[in-house]
Amino acid sequence: MWLSTVFFIFAIAAARGPEKSSLSPRNPAIDPEDFSWIANWAAVGDSFTAGIGSGNVYSSRKADKSCSRYDYSYPSIMNQIFGSSVESFQYSACSGATSIDIAAQIDALSGVLDLAVMTAGGNDLCLTGIITTCILNSVTSESSCQKAITAAQSAIDSILEDNIVSLLTSLDAKMDSRGMIVLASYAPYFNNQTDDCTNNEDWVFPGQAGGTSLLLTKAHRTSFNTLVANTNAKLKSAVDNAAKTASSTIVFADWSAWGEATNGRFCEPGSSPDPDDSSNDNALFFKLPTYKVFNPGVVYRDLAFYPLAQMESASNLTSVNPTHEQAGYTRLLDSIADSLEKRDGPTAGACTKSVVSNLLPDGIGKIFHPTNLGHEAIASYVTWAIANAMAELEDTTTPACNIVDELKCYQVSGSQSYASAYSLYMHTADFCKDAVSSLNEQETGSLYTDDYNKDTTDHVTFTVTKDTGAVDLTEQTCNLAVNHILDGCDGNDDNNPMNWKFGGTYINGAYTYKIAPVRTNRPFPAPKEPSAQCTGVFHGFWTRYNIRGAGWATWDNGQKSLRPNSTHCFGKGLTGWWFEYFDEPDSNGYEWLAKFNSPVGTEARCYSNNKVQKGAGGPSNDGCH
């Protein structure tokens, strides 16, 4: 149902009993995000509450199948969140229901409810006519599209608010007097700033592309989004008016900004015509494939009633003369319309209902309905609206509604494992490159981990975990996250002038990143300056050096620090190189030993004055002797 009803009404009460109770003071210490008081609640309405296509059919019951109720709708998600406190959940929402149908659903609700959900309005407005006329139908005109838009706006202006107020009032009569009703908004479907949807995609129903089809222009997308905004305004007004006389609390949950915030609308920059492409992972609504591959004016008979999964290619289709298939074409368009307003009845004679109302499968009927991600968003906004309103009633702190963004630094928790900053920063790009290519091919719950600087004092493990709700990871996002740990946890600390990194955990949305130094037995507190002990023994033609160190050359076995600075000082001639990291610091706190030979006469100008040691990151005093 393209713009079918997205309206959700939740009623919440903290006091229960067979009789309605008067509102009484509540405990100001109550946690507004504790929903354990919800025992009896219901979900009524149309396809947005029924959740067509999101998850699996709710149950094997005939009513659930015929109404296209699914188990990952936002009411189903919320029911799982509420948990064992729920004693009764009446799920009566039915795809295609008009306000008249929903009024009947409300009348049939039993008992005094703590919570109810309702969708209502979209099917009263003939908004599905916009889909068939302006988008899906190839035999159309600009004037027909504008008439459909005008009719929808007229219905918004004339009947929507009164219908919603009537339903809210009826629902209020089913609620405990301390209940709460939440009406959720529509969300706009389109980014209206891009040209790809106009120039490079075909939004006409597959197999029906014709020369007279309309393009999904910026102007059309703007018109559709304006209808959503105008609808939301009427819904908010209905909430305000109904609340004046209601015994329960009525609030409005507006999730319309979420699509723009997450690039979750249709026609976002860079989005593919393929709905399964990773560029559409943030999409809040189901879409058809919109490849521009069909020949104008040709009807592809083999596509007429194929499931969506079989509509991926037109390469093997048989074209026919459109006039020979007109009857089937008309039936198909009726079915398309019916998939979006299935089981709709007319409201004041404004809308008509297809006579083939049950022919189209949910695989196509779900188009323009919320995806799993969309229902998660709605559930989040509605539960937050409930908690926010409860906080106002209880005169307590309003709950925050934030994207998960939590940094925990290991040094704060007392960790004594650390590594040099350079040895960690140098691996972030490689780690993210490998993590992205690995995790984007795996299911949620997977992780990618790698070890760096093995067998050195700077041995470290990098890990990223892909949690529920994750979209494909990008290298840029990963790099920002791991560097956030390195930048945010250590540094600008007088007690850590060498900027040792102790690592940490960063939860960013659906990904968790960890940087964990491995060595647990390094000198502690961490060195505030590098140290060394150097001895040189003359052997006639060369000098044998033994250098012990701590706080420098901690990751490279001396190969990129001590050794190249030696040869840079005296040129060729370094022999007998040997380097070892100790299993634990020696009695003087040194962590490694280097042995090598240099030509005679190099001690004074390279090692006794600490020129080599300092150049390799070591100390500038206590030279070799």
Residue, then its C-alpha position, 0 to 999 in steps of 0.5 A: m500500500w503505497l501511502s496506505t495508512v501508517f498510523f499507530i495508536f498505542a494506549i498505555a496505563a499503569a493502573r489496572g482493574p476491571e473498572k476504569s480508574s481515575l488518574s492518581p499520582r504516580n511514583p516520581a522515581i518510576d523508570p519511564e522506560d520500564f514497560s512491565w506495567i503493560a499487561n493487556w494491549a492490542a494492535v488494530g489497523d491496516s497494512f502498516t500495523a499488520g506489517i505485510g512482508s516484514g518477516n514471516v506470516y504471523s501464524s498459520r491462522k486463516a485470519d493472519k494469512s488473509c490479513s497479511r499480518y507478519d511477525y516483524s511488524y513494529p507491534s510484534i517487535m514491541n511485544q517482544i520488548f515488553g516480554s513476560s509482563v504481557e498477559s494478552f495481546q490482541y492483534s487484529a490489524c488487517s491489510g487494506a482496512t479503512s477507517i470504517d473497518i478499523a472502527a469495527q476492529i476497535d468495537a471487537l476489542s475485549g477487556v480494559l487495555d493498557l496499550a493499543v495500536m491503530t493505523a488509519g487514514g491512508n486507505d480513506l484518501c485514495l492515495t493508492g490511486i497515485i501509485t497506479t496512476c503516477i508510478l505503476n501504470s504505463v498508460t497514463s497522462e500528467s493530467s490523470c496523475q495530477k487529478a489523483i494528487t488533487a483527490a488525495q489532498s482533497a480527502i486530506d483536507s475534508i475527511l482525514e482529521d475527523n476520521i482519526v478523531s473518531l477512531l481515537t475517541s472510540l479507542d479511548a473508550k477501550m482504555d484504562s483511564r490512565g492509558m496513553i494513545v500514540l499515533a505514529s506519523y507517515a514518513p516520506y518515501f523519496n529523496n527529491q534532490t537526485d536525477d537518477c530516478t528520473n533518467n536512469e530508472d523505470w518505476v513502471f510495474p515490470g512488463q508494463a513499460g510504455g511510451t506514455s509512462l510518466l517519469l519519477t521526476k523531482a517535481h512528482r517526488t516533491s508532490f508525493n512528499t508534500l502529501v505525506a507532510n500534509t497528512n502528518a499535519k492533520l494527524k497531529s491536529a487530530v491527536d491534539n483535538a482528541a486529547k482535549t476530551a480523552s480520559s487517556t493520554i494521547v501523543f504523536a510519534d513522528w518518525s518522518a525525519w528518520g529516512e533522510a537522517t539514514n539515507g533510507r528513502f527511495c532515490e537516495p544518491g548512489s542507490s541501485p535499481d536492484p533492491d537487494d544491492s548493498s546501496n539499498d541496505n538502509a531502505l525503510f521501504f520495499k521496492l521493485p527492481t527499477y532497471k531501465v531494460f524494457n522496450p517502450g510500448v511492449v507488454y511482456r506477457d510472461l511477467a504478468f503474474y510472476p512472483l517478484a523473485q522471477m522478475e529480475s530479467a527480461s532477457n528471456l521474455t516473449s513480447v506480444n502485441p499490447t492489444h492482444e493482451q489488453a484484458g490481462y493487462t487491465r486485470l494486472l493493473d487492478s491487482i496492483a492497485d488492490s495489493l496496495e489497498k487490498r480489502d479497502g471499502p469506500t469511504a463516502g464513495a471516494c474510493t473503489k475496490s478491485v474485484v480481484s482483491n486477493l490475487l496478488p501475493d504479499g511478495i508484491g503487495k509489500i512494495f512501498h511498505p516498511t522493511n524490517l529496518g523500517h519497522e524497527a525504526i517505527a518501534s523505536y520511535v513509538t516506544w520512545a514516545i510512550a516513555n517520553a510521555m510517561a516521564e511527563l506524567e510522572d514528572t521525572t527525567t525524560p529518557a534520551c533517544n540516542i543512537v548507540d555511541e559508547l566508548k569505553c577505555y581500558q586504562v580507566s578500568g585499570s588495564q596495565s596492557y599498552a602499546s606504542a601509538y605508532s605501532l597501532y595507527m600503522h595498522t588501522a587502514d589494513f585492518c579496516k580494508d580486510a574487515v569490510s571485505s570479510l564482514n559484508e559477506q557474513e551474517t549478523g553476529s559475525l566478527y573479524t579479528d586480526d593480530y598485529n606486532k606478534d611476538t613483540t611488546d606491542h602485540v595487539t588484537f583488533t576486532v570488529t563485531k557485526d550486530t543485529g541491524a547492521v548495514d554493510l560496513t565501509e572502510q571510512t566508517c571503520n577507520l573513523a571508529v578504530n581511530h576514535i578509540l586511539d584518539g579518544c582514550d589516551g593522550n594529553d595526559d601528564n602521566n602518559p607523556m609518551n602517549w602509550k595506548f591502552g586500547g578500548t571498546y567502541i560501540n557505534g550503531a550495530y558495530t562493536y570495535k575493540i583494540a586490545p594490547v596483549r602483553t600483560n607484564r610490561p613495566f608499570p606504570a608505563p614509562k614516561e621516557p625511553s631508557a637504555q643500557c649500552t656497552g661496547v667491547f673493542h675487538g680489533f677491527w670492530t666493536r661488539y655492542n649490547i643494548r638493552g632498552a624499554g619504551w622504544a623499538t617496541w614493535d619492530n625487532g629494531q629493524k625499522s628503528l635501531r638498525p637503520n639509524s646505526t647504518h645511517c650513522f657510520g655507513k656499511g659494515l654492521t654485522g652479527w645482528w641479533f635482537e630478542y624481546f624478553d618474556e618479561p622485563d628484566s630486573n632493571g625494567y628493560e624489555w629487549l636486548a640487541k647485539f651487533n658489530s660495527p666498524v672500529g671507531t664508531e662508538a664515540r660518534c654514534y653510540s657514546n653520544n646517543k646519536v643512534q639511540k635518540g634517532a631510533g626513539g631512545p634516550s638522549n643520555d646515558g650513552c654507550h660505555 
